[in-house]
Amino acid sequence: MKKSTRTLRALLLLGALSSIAACGDDDDKGPESDASVPGPTDAGTGTPTGETGTQSPAGDASTTTPGGDSGTVPTTMLTACPPPTMDIGQACALAAPATNPLKQNLMLAPVQGKQGYALMGGVFVGEDVGGGAQPEAKARVTLTIAPGTTIFGSDNLSFLLINRGSKIEAVGTASQPIVFTSAQSVKAPGQWGGLILNGRASTNQGTNVMGEAETGFYGGPDDADSSGTLRYVRVEFTGGKVNATNELNGIAFQGAGSGTTVEYVHAHGSDDDAFEFFGGTVNAKYLVATAYGDDGLDWVMGYRGKIQYAVVQQWARVSSNDPNGIEADNWQDAPSAAPISSPTLSNITLIGGPAVPNAKGAILRRGTQAKFHNMLFLGFNTACLHIDGAESGSYAGTSLSLVNSRISCTKSYFTDTAPSAEQTMFEAAGANNMAIAAGTALLTDPNSMTAPNFLPTAGSPVLTGGVAPAGDAFFTAEPFIGAMGATSWINGSWMQITPF
């Protein structure tokens, strides 16, 4: 990026951040306590199971800030913008275009007097090591992000990308999440690009696949590859358009491997998909997708990971003509291309927006396989299930299966022909599935756009009937169907909805 262009962007961003600070001052709050810019001292409201806190990286000048998890959580607080970031007044700015990626390890932590870090265009972490032998000369970088850190996308073309061979260690806490958001004072979907992890796990498109919107290469021979850790992270107002037909997502896992850890992550207000998986084998637990413009969970190109505990909540603001809770593909040009998309999902709640037309709980097509366990499909206006095409239809009831699940939509199956592929999948021997009348109050307040409550109602039929996928230690055995039983795992401020 030319210095003059970088400086202009910094000045424009500074104006936007100053507007945020001004809004905070109107309410007698300084920039670091502005509700739209969570700071390092946000108060938590509880501790999700397994929360252990995060230690300050050794060697950094820091102070300890009280947390809301379990006693005091040490949080790094810097006194100045760390090199190579630039001080632009209200924030620290980071520029690392594809032609000059970040080549040194970097830790981003809250800085005294700053609102956070601004991404100046596409920020590339590390040099791409390729999909074959990894050249020793390439820079492999670890980007560490401390609890309570806020990172802003400066415009619709800004994003954070982790190249193959490098890692992100973004480990927040329930009460001090790491927040990726828009720099605009009035926030809306599509104001910046999003978060992209490029890995070296296999895809059915080869080992050097160009990412969506020219976001670097991904793919390779290592299904156990690690792109790092995302824990207690919120990514919001993403999906910036590159052109009329090409836009980014909330978080794109492009060839990410199973060595990557993804837990307690909220994607809110993406103008496209909330979570998209392009091949690879990355696993995830405790996901929340809200107010997405297209699909909540989307996979393609041979994705074979595992997901347990996820809530997908649809709003009436879709940008797609075919919005879905799940959109699943193998590959449109060659539905039998190997490896075939075949993830395993358990304890997932998919919630359709009451005012969203053409919405489906899951559209399964183009040769995808999948194993669905303990799923709850609720309130989609077109259908709960849609198997599109002969390729995926041929797998129905075998390698495309649904067991121990509940569906409650205006229409159960999209297809009118009986017996349809959806019916075959739903009614397979031993499936233990149940269709429940549309409108039945199964969850407490699933459609709220400010403070939803995804817990089952008293006596709800989804409190029982759950059975864990057999023989896989990744999945925890739960008695309930859907993402939650009697206790919520959404605590603290990591899951936070900003209206727009």
C-alpha positions, 0 to 999 in steps of 0.5 A: 500500500502506498504511504499516502493512501495508508495515511488517508485511510488512517485520517478517515478512520480517525474521524470515524473513531472520534465519532464513536468517542463523541457518542460515548461522551454524550452519555458521559462515558469515555471511549473505553467504556462506550457500549459499542467498543467493549473495553478490557474491563467489561463486566461479565455475568457468569462463567461458561463451563471450562473457563480457566482465564488467560495469563498475560504473555510473559515479558510485556509491561502490563497491569491486571484488570479485574475480570468477571470469570473466576476471581481476577483475570490478568489482562495485558495493558500496553502503554503505547501502540506496539510496533509495527502498528501506528498511532493514529490518535484514537487507535493503533493502525495495522497495515500489512498488504499481501505484497508486504505481509506481517513477518514478525510475531506480534501481540495485540493487547488493549493500549491505554487511551486507545479504542483498539486496533484498526485494520488498514485494508487487507492485513495478511499475517505471515507469508504463504508457505504453499500447499506442498513442501514448506520453504524454510525461508518463509516467515511463519508468524503467530499473531497473539491477541489478548483478552479485551482487545478490540480490532476495527475494520476500516472499510469494506475491503479491510480484513484479517487473514492468517496465511498458511503456516501462520497462526492466530492465538485469539484467546479472550474470556467470557467477560473480556472477549476479543471483538472484531467490529466495524470502525463506523459509529453507526454500525451495519452489515458489510462495513468491513471484510471479516476474519479468514483462516487459510490452512493446509488441510485437504480440499477437493480442489487441490492444494493451492486454491485461491480464496474467495475474493482473492484472499490468498491460497489455501489447501494442502496435505495436512488435515491436522494442520493448526491455524491457531485458536479462537476462543471467546471471540465476537466478529460483527458487521462483516461481509464487505463487498469486493464487487457486485458478485463477490463479498466476504463472510463473518469467519471463513475457514479456508482449508483449516485443519483439525489442529485449530481450536474454535470455541465460544465464537459469535458471528453477528451481522454478516452481510453474507454467511456467518461461518463458512467452511471451504474444505478442511477438517476444522472442528468447533464448539459453542458457536452463535450466528445471528443476523446473517445475510445469507446462511448461518453455517455454510460448507463446500469443497470437501469439508469434514469437520465436527461441530457441537453446540451451535445456535443459528438465529435468522433475522428478517434482513437477509440479502439472499433470495435463498436464506438458510440455517445451513447451506451444504455443498460438496462441489457444484461442478463435480458433486462426487469430487473427493474428499466429499464434504461429510461433516458431523454435527450434534446439538445444533439449534436452527431458528428461522425468522418469522418474517423471512420468506423462502427460508429453509432450515438446511439445504443439502445439495451438490453431493454433500454428505453429513451426519446430523445428531440431536438437531432442532429445526424451528420456525423456517417458513419454506421448509425445515429440510431440503435435499436438492439434486440426485447426488445428495439425494442418493445418500439420504438415510445412509451417509446423509443422515439425521437422527435423534432430532426434532423439526417444527416448521410450516412445512417439514420437507421442501419436496412434495413428491412422496417418498422424498429424499428428505422423508427417507432421511427423516424416517430412516430405521432407528432415526428417533426423529419427531415432527412437532407442530409449527408454532409450538413453544419449544424455546423460551424466547428464540426470536428476540433481536436484542436479548434472545433466550435459547433455553427450552421451555419447561417440559419442552420435548427437546429436553430429552432424547439426545444421544451422542454420536457413537465412538467419537471423543470430540462429542460430549454426551447430552440428554437434550436435543438442540444446542442447550438443555436446562443450562445456558453456555452463553454467559459473559459478554462474548455473545452480544447483539448490537441492533442495527 
